[in-house]
Amino acid sequence: MLPAVTIGDAPRIPLRARHHIATQDETPVDVIRDVVVFVAGRALTSATAGNIEPDAAAVQAAMACIAATGVDYVKAGLFPPQWEQGGRDYAAVFAGLRPPGGARRIAVMFADLAPPPELVDAVADAGFDGVMVDTALKTGHSLPDVAGTEWLAAFVERARARKLLCGLAGSLRVAHIESLARLNPDYLGFRGALCSGQARAQGLDADAVRHVRDTLGALSCAAA
């Protein structure tokens, strides 16, 4: 799938494992490793280890498994509805996590699950390298549909104040780029917008990838 798109068209290449914490048997580590080898440092790569759950040991194992593939970033999701609301609950799990060798860590918040703002602080206090906001429910609603500009601006500002890499994603389309870029995130994340027929379950469309790249143009954030 990747050879159809020039590596230079996509400065960041994200790979997804599963919706929940993945074990070595469940995670397509061979596929992730093959992509990392193919990219050969020509673009940054990331992969999702699953969601951060109360079992810190399972989270640590999943993140270490993904980090061992050689990706630049390991991502893990934060789902407040699984526990009580608030960053304090996550802090207890974060305390049991150690940086996986060789990869930087990014926590993923979900705007449509009403994450408390203090989660950004919990992520920073835990020593993560970045935080991004996405949508959990892929029902056709994009990030700007479920989170207002004021909320997103506050998220970016808080992340930057804590010196975290900051990203925005969630069923984003080309039409969203200009307004979201004004918020000054480090990157915007795309999936469906890069696929054939704008359908996230389809393969990459080289023309769609280049269209997103060209639309970003001279804007200060990268595409992922």
N, C-alpha and C positions, 0 to 999 in steps of 0.2 A: 504493500500500500504506500509506504513512504517514498519509494523511488519515483513515483509520479509527481512528487512535489519537490522542487529544489529546496535543499536544507536552508538556504539563505532566505527563503520565503517566510520561514517561521522561526523567529529567534528563540522561542521557547517551545518545547514539545512535551505536553503533558500526557501521561499514560495512567489509565485507571485500572485498579485491580477489582475490588468488590465494594459493596455498600457497607459491609461490616468488617470488623477486624478479621484479617485474613491469616490463615496459617500457611506454612510453607507448601502444603499440599494443594491449597486452594488458589494461591496467588500465581499468576502466569509469569513467574520470575524468568523463565527461559525466554519468553517473548520480550519482556522488558530488557533483559540483558542483550538480546539480539539487536534491539533498537538502539541501545546505548553504543554498541559496537559499530553499527552502521553509521550513526551520527558522528562518531569519532571526534567529539569536542567541537563540532561546527555549529552547534546550538546547545542551549541549556536544556536539560531534560529533568522531568519530575515524574513521580509516580505516587499513587494513593495507596496507603497501607490499610485503610479502613477507617473506622470511627474510634475515637478515644472513649473507652468504656471503663467501668470501675476496676477491672482487673489490670493493674499496672504492668504485671509481668507479661500478659498477653499482648498488650500494646507495645511494650518494649521489644518483644520477639518479632512482632509484625513489622515494626519500623526497621529493625536490624536486618530482617529478611530482604526488605525492599532496598535498603541502603547498600546491601552487598551486591546488588546488580550493577552498581556504578553510577546511578543517577545522581544529578547534582542536588536535587531537593526531594525530600520525603514529606508527603502531605498526610494529615489525619484530621477527620471531621469532629466537630464538637456539636453534640445534640442535647441541648438543655432539657427537653422533655423527658429524656431517659432518667434524669435525676432531678433533685430540687433545683430551682432556678438559682443562678448565681455563680460567680467565679470561684467562690470559696470551695465548692464541691470539687471542681476540677483541680484546684490547687493540691488537694490531697493525692490525686492520681499523678499529677505532674511531678510531685515530690519523688515519686518512684521511677521517674524516667531519666535516662542518660542519653546524651547525644549519640546517635548511631555513627559508627566510623565512616568518615568520608563524605557524608551527606548533610546538608542543612535541613532544618525542620520548619515546616509551615503548617500552622493550624488553620482549619477551615471552619468559619462560622456560617450559619444559614439564616439569611434575612427573613424568610417566611416562617421561621420558628421563633421569632422574637428573642434573639439572644441578648442578654443583659450587657450593656456597654463595658462593665468591669471585666468581662471575659478577655478583652484585649490586654488589660493589665495582668491578668493571671497568666496569659500566654507569654508576655514579656518577662514576668517574674520567674517563669519556669525556664527561661533561657532559650526559647524558640527564636528562630531567625526571622520569621515572618508570619503574617496573618492575612487571610483573604476572606471575602464574603461571597457566598454563592447562593443558589436556591436549592432546597432539598426536594421539593415536589415539582417534578418535571411535567407540569400540566399545561404548558403553553404560555405561562406567565413568566416574563423576564424579570431580571433584578430591578429595573426601574419601575415595574408594575407593582412590586411588593415592598419596595423601600423608597421613600421620598428622597429628593436631593439633599435636604437638610440632614437626614439620618446618615446618608452615605458620606456626606462631607465631614460630619462629626467622626465617623468611623475612620476615615483616612487621616484626619487631623490627629486623632488619638493614637493611631498606629505610628504615625510619623513622630509624635512626641515621645513615644517609647522606643524610637529608632528601630522599628520593625519594617521589613520589606512588606509592601502592601499591594494587594491585588483585588480586582473586582471581576466577578463572573456571574453567570446565571442566565442561560438562554439569550445571550447578547446577540444583537444584529448589527449590521453596518450602520444603521440609522442611530444607534446608541453611542457610537464612538465619540462624536464631537462633544456631547454634553458630559459624558463620563470622564473624558480626558481632561476637561476643565477642573475636575476635582483633584488632579495631579496624583493618581495612583502610580505605582511603579510598573504595573502591567494590567492589561485586560485579558480575560480568558474567554475563548470561543470554542464551541464544539459544533453545534448544528449549523452555524453560519459558514463553517468550513466544509460541510458535507454536501453530497449530491442532493439536489432538491431541497436544501436547507433542512434535511431530516437527519437528526443526530444518530440514528441507527444505520445510516448509509456510510459508504466509504468517503474518504477525502476527495474533494473536487479541487484540482490544481488551480483552476480559474478563480474559484471562490476564495481560496487561500490568498492568492495574489491580490484579489480585490480588497480583502481586509487589510493586507499589508499596505497597499497603495493608498487606501483611505486614511490609515494611520499617518502615512506620509511623514511630515515634519513634526508631528505631535510628540510629546515628551515621554509617553508610555509605550511599552512594548506589547506585542500580542503573544498570547499563550494559548 
